Amino acid sequence: MALNDILSAMRVLILDADDGPVEAGARREWIGRKFPGLTSDEADDLANVPAERFGVYTETIFAGERSMLRWAFPMSMAVIGRMLHERDPSQSAGHHEYDFVRAMHRHGPWRSHSVRDLARCFQSYVVDGRQDLVEAWPGLADLAAFELAEVGVFYATDEPVVGLRLQDWASISVEALLMMPIVVPAYVVMMSCRFDVLAFREAWQDDGMLPASWPADARTFVACGREPESLRCRWAGMDAASFTALSAMPRGDVMAINDLAQAWLGAQSEGAFADESAAFGAFCERLAEWARCGVLMGPA
């Protein structure tokens, strides 16, 4: 029997299988049924390895995976841990998170070394495999998508763009400003959420605590880019008209600020501003915020 068959059986015992029986005879029979391709001697050898020894590897692997998910999805994992702990207080939130990760592996195993792949597995499992949690608080699906988006922006391939020099804008004419070239990088993420996700995150970052009750529905719009100086992910909140206009802009292509201005004005409701001067001022405020967040950049 090839070595890879033994290794495959060990992988299943560590990652995919239930713990199985502990008593020697029952465990030998269980392994024989589970891995019929092994020889009798090979099945004997596996059965002689104590179940708790495989369990050490299992716990190490899934505890490590849980730690990675806590880094990538700090808020979502905390929400899940609390929801499951409230259902079953006999186990700690951390224990419930561990069980969640093992169940996630059965739903869609993480087979690579990519954190982005792990993040996609997590978000897929939340949305497709844990309707019980999403039904308890529908905002969980948006929260997971929000944190997945940040992982994607963080690991995205660099693009030939540079930060916009906001300090130069005050010294140039309106015409010159409107003709300045800009780019919406391809890695920028724009999304709509059913609750105020930025306020939720700000409260979380202040004290690391979840709210006593889940936020009420309140449709919000956000975009994530990279700060030009630090390259850290940074989110910008926006109104519906700005979201519509910015979403319509091509990704990765050079355009003029005027192109975005026209789309932004076209998305406004009638009478949104008292006059053209007020509209231009409001647009410039948004333009500066998008530039600070790296949602808008200049071509390199």
N, C-alpha and C positions, 0 to 999 in steps of 0.2 A: 504494500500500500504506500502511495506517495506521501512524502512528508507534508505536503500541502493539505492532505485530507485530515491528518491529525491536527494541524494548525487551524484548519477551518472549524473542526469540532471544538477546539479550545476557544476559538473566538465566539462561537455560538454560546458555549457555556458561560463565558464571561459577560457577553454583551446582550445576547438575544433571548436566552432561555430563562425560564423560571428557575428558582434554586434547586428544585427537584428534591427527592427523598434523601434523607441523611443515612438511614440504616444501610449497611454495606450491601446486603443481597438485593434489597429493593432498588438501590442506586445503580447497581450493575445491570439489573433488568431494564431500568429506565434508560440508561445510556445505550444499551443494545437496541432498544426500540427507536430511540431518537436518531441514532447514527448507524443504520443498517449496513453501510458500506465499510465500516471498520472491521478488522479481523477480531477474533475472540481475544487475542492477546492485547491488541490495542485498546479494546473496550475495557479489558481488565485494568490496564494501566491507568486509563482515565478515571475509572471507578475508584481506584485506590487513592486518588488525589482527594483529600477532604474537601467537602463542599465549601467550608468556610475559607479555604485558601483561595478558591476561585472568587469567593465573595470579597476578599480583600482587593483583588484587582478590579472587580466590578465597582466597588465603592470608590476606589481611587479615580477611576476613569470618569464616572458620572458626577462625582463631587467636583472634579476639575472642569467638566462641561458646565455644571451649574455655576461655577465661579466665572467662567467666560460669559455666560448669559447674564449674570448679575452685572458684569462690566458693560456689555452691549445694550442690555435692556434693564437698567436699574429700577425704573419706575414700574414697568410691566411685571417684572419678577416679584417686586414687593407687593403689587396688587394681587397677583396670583397667590402668593404665599399667604396673604391675609385672608383672601376669600376662602381658600381651602382650610385654613386654620379655623375660621369662623364656623365652617361646616363640621369640622372634627377637631375640637380643642384638645383631644387626647394626644395629638402630635404637634410638635412645634412647626412654625411656618417654614423654617429651614428644611425640616424633614419632608414636609409636603412639597416643597420646591424640588427636592431630590427625587421624590416619586414622580413628579411632573416631568422631569428631564428623562427618566427611564421610560415613561409612557410615550414621550415625544420621540424617543429613539425607535420604538416599535412602530410608530406612525410613519416616520420618515427618517431613516438613519442618516447620521452625518458621516460621510465616507471620506471627506477630504481634510486638508489642514487649513482650509480657508474659513476665516471668521465670518465672511459674508455668506458663505454657504450655510454655516451654522445659524446665522441670523435669519436666513430665508426659511430654513427648517422650522425655526421657532415661530415665525409669523404665520407660516402655513398651518402649523399644528394648532395655534390659537384660533385661527379663523375657521379651519376645516374640521379640526378634530376635537375642539373643546367648546361646542355650542353651549354647554351648560354654563361655562364661565361668561361667554359673550352675552347670553340671554340675561344673566344676573346683572351685568353692567355692559351695555353695548359699546360704551366708550373704550373698553379694553381693546377692541379691534383697531380703533383709530390710534390708541396709544402705542400699540405694538407696531403699526405702520409708521408712526412718527419716529420711533426709535430705530426701526429698520432703515428709514430714509437717512438718518444721521450716520449710521454705519456705512451706508453706500457712499455718501458724500466724503466721509473721512478716508475711505480706501480708494476712491476713484482715481483714475489716471490723471496726472497733471495735464493741463492744456496750455497752449501758447497765449496766455493772457497776463495782464498786469493790473494792479490796482489803479483806480481812477484818482487823480490828484484833486481832491475837493478844494484844497486851499487855493488853487488857481482859478476856480470858477468865478470868484468875486471880481476878478480883474479883467474879465473878458466880456464882450458884448453878448446880448441875447442870441443874436444870429450865430456867433461863433460857438456858443454853448450848444445850440441845437444841432450844429453840424459836427459835433465831436463824435468820433467813432466809439461804439460800445459793443459788447458781446455778452450774451447770456450763456455762460458755460454749459456744456452738455450735462455736467454732473449736478447742476442745480436741481433741487427737488421742490415742486410746488404741490400742495395738497390742501384739501378741505377736511376739517374735523367737526364732529358733532358737538364738541364742547371746547371751552377755552383752554387749549392744551398748553399754551405758553404761560398762562397764569398758574395752571396746575404744576408745570415744571418749576416755575419760579418759587412757588411755595415749597416744593420738594427740595430744591437746592438750598433754601434758607435753613431748614432744620432736619432734612432727611425723613420727615414724617408724612404719612399719607393723611388726607383729610378725613374727618370723622364720617362724612358721607360723600358719595360720589357726586361729581359736578352735574349740574342740570344741563340739559341740552341747550346749546347756544352755538349755532353754526359759525365757525371761524375759518379764516384763510391764512396760510403761512407758506413761507418759502425758506429754503436752507441753502446757504452758500458757504464759502470759506473766507474768513477775514483775510484781506490782502496781506497784512503784516505778519500775523501769527499763523495763518493757515488753519486755524481752529474752525470747527463748524459753528455757524452762527445763524440763528433763525430771525426772520422778520415777519411780523404780523401785518396784515393788510386788509383793506376793505374789499368788497366783492368786485367793484369796478376795476380796481388795480389788479386783482387776481385775474380777471377776465383779460385785461390788456396784456399783462406780462405773460400769461399762459399762451397767448397767440403769437408771441415773438419766436422767431426761429432760434434753435439752439446751435451754438458754436459758430454762427455766421456774423460777420461784421455788418453793423447797421449804424445809422445815425441816431442820436438822441431824439431828433425830430420824428423818426419813425415810431418810436415808443410814445412820444408825446401825442401824436395823432391817434394812435390806438387807445391811449388812456382817455383822451377827451371824448372819443367816440363811444366809450363804455360808460360815460357819466350819464346820469338821468337829467332830464331837462330841469333847469333851474337849480342845479346842484351848487353853483357858485354865483355870487353877486355880479361879477364881471370877469373879463379876461385876465385882469391883473390878479384877482383872487385865485383863479384857476391855475395860473402860471406859478404862483407862490406855493400852492398846495402840491403841484406836480414836482417842483424843485425839492420840497421837503421829502417827498417819497423817493425821489431820485437819489438824494444824498443817503437816505437810510439803506436803500438797496445797494448802493456802492459800498457803504461801510460793512455790510454783511457779505459782500462778494457775490451777491446775486447778479449784479452788473459789474463787468470788468471792462478794461480796454484791451485792444489787440496788442500783442507783444511786438 
